[in-house]
Amino acid sequence: MRIAMIGTGYVGLVSGACFSDFGHDVVCVDKDARKIDALHQGVMPIFEPGLDRLVESNVRGGRLSFTTDLAEGVAGADAVFIAVGTPSRRGDGHADLSYVFGATEEIARALTGPAVVVTKSTVPVGTGDEVERIIRETAPEAKAWVVSNPEFLREGAAIDDFKRPDRIVVGTEDEEAAEVMREIYRPLYLNKAPLLFTSRRTAELIKYAANAFLATKITFINEIADLCEAVGAEVQDVARGIGLDNRIGAKFLHAGPGYGGSCFPKDTLALLKTAEDHQSPLRIVESVVAVNDARKRAMGRKVIQALDGDVRGKTVALLGLTFKPNTDDMRDAPSISIVQALEDAGAIVRGYDPEGVEQARPLMRNVAFADSPYAAADGADAVVLVTEWDVLRALDLPRLAAAMADTVFVDLRNVYPPEEVEEAGLRWFGVGRAPRG
Ligand code: UDX
């Protein structure tokens, strides 16, 4: 199959590289000439484990190429994937579809033969209808089927998620289009990944419903964590106790500082807007968004309390700044709200992150960045583990304690057993466990 991938952001680049690895002939298109130049030189625009090698081997194999020329990429393609951004629209939280519609118009003009046009970008219900209308208006002669095919990739594990998906959702009721999609995903289908065909609107909604449900699961366990602290129970045992029930499942029950990232915050907001527009309120999701927002700043207050309610002039070191490990993505990271809360209360904040410093810098102008967790902790009154990078999972706690000026250790991801922290001479504060006496 010949595939054109429009947009070399996170989803487009990973999907394009994986499709080429399946043996398809893939052209990735992006307007940003600097990005395309960099890709030609093997430089990835994002940090994603394994992506550089995957791109390099498929470019070498002649199955993957990059261009800024959309018409060149689309000419002769069996399928054109739209994988451009759908950020939150400034002011109202609706998904901004201007990039999707702009790309659609250009694709319509560039089509040279029958093709399936696939929206991979996360788009609100009904967007496929609009994409179809734009194509009909721009190129009335073109033979194109518009299909929805949402992605479920986690940053940091995107290649594995792409190649070993729990399911592939394809929204089309047209048999010819379905056949093209079956052919594209055949390597996975052979591996028994369920290929679920639904109506286009249903596929669009599945993506939002999945993310809203996962965000709800996290937020649920985060509130239970607060209750655990109040009543003297252990959230990790509660999570295990409920997660062993197959109907609930053990995943996404890790209490922490709240979810962030490029998907959950934006998609839950966009889903609420869709619900509002259709007068079909989603009260549970509304609460999830509000509770999660409040939680991020509350984590800053937790640190302040651990320092006896007064952080003026005190130094706090945050370890791990990205919204989760194995990514350099800082979008809606809890660390941002924590830094704000601490600085508002007069603290001096230092930060350490293995990959995220470049993205963090403009978001945390007063934070001093260190090259190692120990350098960050040097002379600090408190150390806060915000994001559970592997390098932060095996800290030399006595060394950390020796470097610090005071002894507060706040573990927002419950990585360390309290006893181990205390043995190192530190005072332990965590999430979802009764405070230590
Ligand atoms: C998510 C979805 O998992 C993916 O299917 C979708 O396509 C895009 O959004 P991603 O944002 O990359 O992927 O990260 P994910 O691993 O899902 O984590 C999201 C956030 O939730 C992170 O901030 C993480 O720290 C937090 N989280 C996750 C928890 O706090 N507890 C958990 O148990 C799981």
Boltz pocket constraint, residues with backbone or C-beta under 6 A from the ligand:
constraints:
  - pocket:
      binder: B
      contacts: [[A, 151], [A, 152], [A, 153], [A, 154], [A, 155], [A, 156], [A, 211], [A, 214], [A, 218], [A, 251], [A, 252], [A, 253], [A, 254], [A, 255], [A, 256], [A, 257], [A, 258], [A, 259], [A, 260], [A, 261], [A, 262], [A, 263], [A, 264], [A, 323], [A, 324]]
      max_distance: 6.0
